[in-house]
Amino acid sequence: MSELEKFLSPGELWKARKRLKPYIYRTPLPFSKGLSWITGCELYLNVECWQLCGCFKVRGAINMV
Protein backbone atom coordinates (compact mmCIF):
# COMPACT_ATOMS: atom_id res chain seq x y z
CA MET A 1 0.00 0.00 0.00
CA SER A 2 1.43 3.39 -0.97
CA GLU A 3 1.52 6.35 1.41
CA LEU A 4 -1.36 8.06 -0.44
CA GLU A 5 -3.57 4.96 -0.23
CA LYS A 6 -3.50 5.16 3.58
CA PHE A 7 -5.57 8.36 3.60
CA LEU A 8 -9.35 8.61 3.18
CA SER A 9 -10.83 10.70 0.41
CA PRO A 10 -13.21 13.55 1.28
CA GLY A 11 -16.07 11.40 -0.05
CA GLU A 12 -15.14 8.53 2.26
CA LEU A 13 -15.02 10.91 5.21
CA TRP A 14 -18.52 12.22 4.45
CA LYS A 15 -19.86 8.65 4.17
CA ALA A 16 -18.33 7.80 7.55
CA ARG A 17 -19.84 10.94 9.09
CA LYS A 18 -23.27 9.99 7.74
CA ARG A 19 -22.95 6.45 9.18
CA LEU A 20 -21.92 7.78 12.59
CA LYS A 21 -24.42 10.62 12.94
CA PRO A 22 -27.23 8.57 14.60
CA TYR A 23 -24.82 7.19 17.22
CA ILE A 24 -22.37 9.97 17.98
CA TYR A 25 -22.89 13.02 20.18
CA ARG A 26 -20.96 16.12 19.12
CA THR A 27 -18.80 16.65 22.17
CA PRO A 28 -17.73 20.14 23.25
CA LEU A 29 -14.16 21.42 22.90
CA PRO A 30 -13.44 23.14 26.22
CA PHE A 31 -10.50 25.56 26.34
CA SER A 32 -7.72 24.50 28.72
CA LYS A 33 -6.19 27.58 30.30
CA GLY A 34 -3.59 25.57 32.24
CA LEU A 35 -2.40 23.44 29.31
CA SER A 36 -2.41 26.49 27.06
CA TRP A 37 -0.14 28.29 29.52
CA ILE A 38 2.21 25.27 29.73
CA THR A 39 2.41 24.76 25.96
CA GLY A 40 2.44 28.42 24.96
CA CYS A 41 -0.45 27.99 22.52
CA GLU A 42 -4.24 27.87 22.69
CA LEU A 43 -5.22 24.32 23.56
CA TYR A 44 -8.73 22.87 23.40
CA LEU A 45 -9.63 19.39 24.62
CA ASN A 46 -11.66 16.91 22.59
CA VAL A 47 -13.55 15.22 25.42
CA GLU A 48 -14.62 12.00 23.70
CA CYS A 49 -15.24 10.30 27.06
CA TRP A 50 -18.43 12.42 27.18
CA GLN A 51 -19.93 10.32 24.37
CA LEU A 52 -23.33 8.85 25.23
CA CYS A 53 -21.76 5.38 25.33
CA GLY A 54 -19.00 6.67 27.64
CA CYS A 55 -16.09 5.67 25.42
CA PHE A 56 -13.91 7.24 22.76
CA LYS A 57 -13.42 4.22 20.48
CA VAL A 58 -17.01 4.23 19.20
CA ARG A 59 -16.20 6.01 15.90
CA GLY A 60 -13.75 3.34 14.79
CA ALA A 61 -15.95 0.51 16.02
CA ILE A 62 -19.05 1.70 14.15
CA ASN A 63 -17.10 2.30 10.94
CA MET A 64 -15.60 -1.19 11.04
CA VAL A 65 -18.96 -2.96 11.54
Summary of the structure (lengths in Angstrom):
residues: 65
radius of gyration: 15.4
end to end distance: 22.4
largest distance: 41.4
contacts: 111
relative contact order: 0.17
helix: 48%
strand: 3%
